[in-house]
Amino acid sequence: MAKDRKQARRRVRYGIRKKISGTPDRPRVSVFRSLNHLYIQAIDDSTGATLAAASSRETEVVKKFKSRGNSKAAKEVGSLMARRLKDKGLKEIVFDRGGFVYHGRVKAAAEAMREVGIKF
């Protein structure tokens, strides 16, 4: 069953990636959700460079939350990522949910980025 879910997510992820790509002015913000953590990175697809990154494994998040695999921690990671994007002068992004359903931790991170002022 797990292999089938993994293959289904991979198929969805490739379909999403056909339609979107990041530029230096409007990077692709990719979300990866593991069982215990959330990882977000801004990618310029023209050069393949990561412009900014944030995760629930960073000390800022670890100090605040005992469990980092929930929506509250995801919201903190999203706002941390948004602040890092703003520091680099980026205000618009392309959101890549990475084949995950836009619900729960993925949605919490996206909404936190919107609250800080990042436009999708």
C-alpha positions in Angstrom: 0.0 0.0 0.0 2.7 2.5 0.9 4.5 1.9 -2.4 1.2 2.6 -4.3 0.7 5.9 -2.3 4.3 6.9 -3.0 3.9 6.2 -6.7 0.6 8.1 -6.8 2.2 11.1 -5.1 5.1 11.0 -7.6 2.7 11.0 -10.5 0.8 14.0 -9.1 4.1 15.8 -8.3 5.3 15.4 -11.9 2.0 16.7 -13.2 2.3 19.8 -11.1 5.9 20.4 -12.1 5.0 20.3 -15.8 2.8 23.3 -15.2 4.9 25.5 -12.9 8.5 26.6 -12.7 10.3 29.2 -10.6 12.2 32.3 -11.9 14.6 34.5 -10.0 11.8 37.1 -9.6 9.1 34.6 -8.7 10.7 31.4 -7.3 8.9 28.1 -6.8 8.3 27.4 -3.1 8.4 23.6 -2.7 6.9 21.9 0.4 7.9 18.5 1.6 6.0 16.9 4.5 7.5 13.9 6.3 5.9 12.1 9.2 7.6 14.3 11.8 8.7 17.4 10.0 8.0 20.0 7.3 10.6 21.4 4.9 10.1 24.4 2.6 12.5 25.8 0.1 12.4 28.5 -2.6 13.9 27.4 -5.9 15.0 29.3 -9.0 14.4 26.6 -11.7 16.4 28.5 -14.3 19.6 27.9 -12.4 18.5 25.1 -10.1 19.6 27.2 -7.1 17.9 27.2 -3.7 17.2 30.8 -2.7 15.9 30.3 0.8 14.9 27.4 3.1 13.1 26.7 6.4 12.2 23.6 8.2 10.7 22.4 11.5 14.1 21.0 12.5 15.6 24.5 13.0 16.3 25.8 16.5 13.8 28.6 16.4 11.0 26.0 15.8 12.4 23.3 18.1 12.5 25.7 21.1 8.8 26.7 20.6 7.2 23.3 20.0 7.5 19.9 21.5 5.9 18.2 18.6 6.9 19.6 15.2 4.8 17.5 13.0 1.6 19.4 13.5 -0.2 22.5 12.0 1.0 24.9 14.6 4.6 24.1 13.9 3.9 24.2 10.1 2.4 27.7 10.6 5.6 28.8 12.3 7.8 27.3 9.5 5.7 29.1 6.9 6.1 32.5 8.6 9.8 31.9 9.0 10.1 31.1 5.3 8.1 34.2 4.4 10.3 36.4 6.5 13.4 35.0 4.8 11.9 35.6 1.4 11.0 39.2 2.3 14.6 39.7 3.5 15.8 38.7 0.0 13.3 41.2 -1.6 10.9 38.5 -2.9 7.2 39.2 -2.6 5.7 36.8 -5.2 6.1 33.1 -5.4 4.8 30.0 -7.2 3.5 27.5 -4.7 4.4 23.8 -5.3 2.6 21.5 -2.9 4.8 18.6 -4.0 2.0 16.2 -4.6 0.5 16.6 -1.2 -3.1 17.5 -0.7 -3.6 21.3 0.1 -4.8 20.5 3.6 -3.5 20.4 7.1 0.2 21.2 7.5 0.7 22.3 3.8 -2.3 24.6 4.0 -1.1 26.0 7.4 2.3 26.9 6.0 0.9 28.5 2.9 -1.6 30.6 4.9 1.2 31.7 7.2 3.2 32.9 4.2 0.2 34.8 2.9 -0.3 36.5 6.3 3.3 37.8 6.3 2.6 39.3 2.9 3.9 36.8 0.3 1.6 36.7 -2.8 0.9 33.4 -4.7 
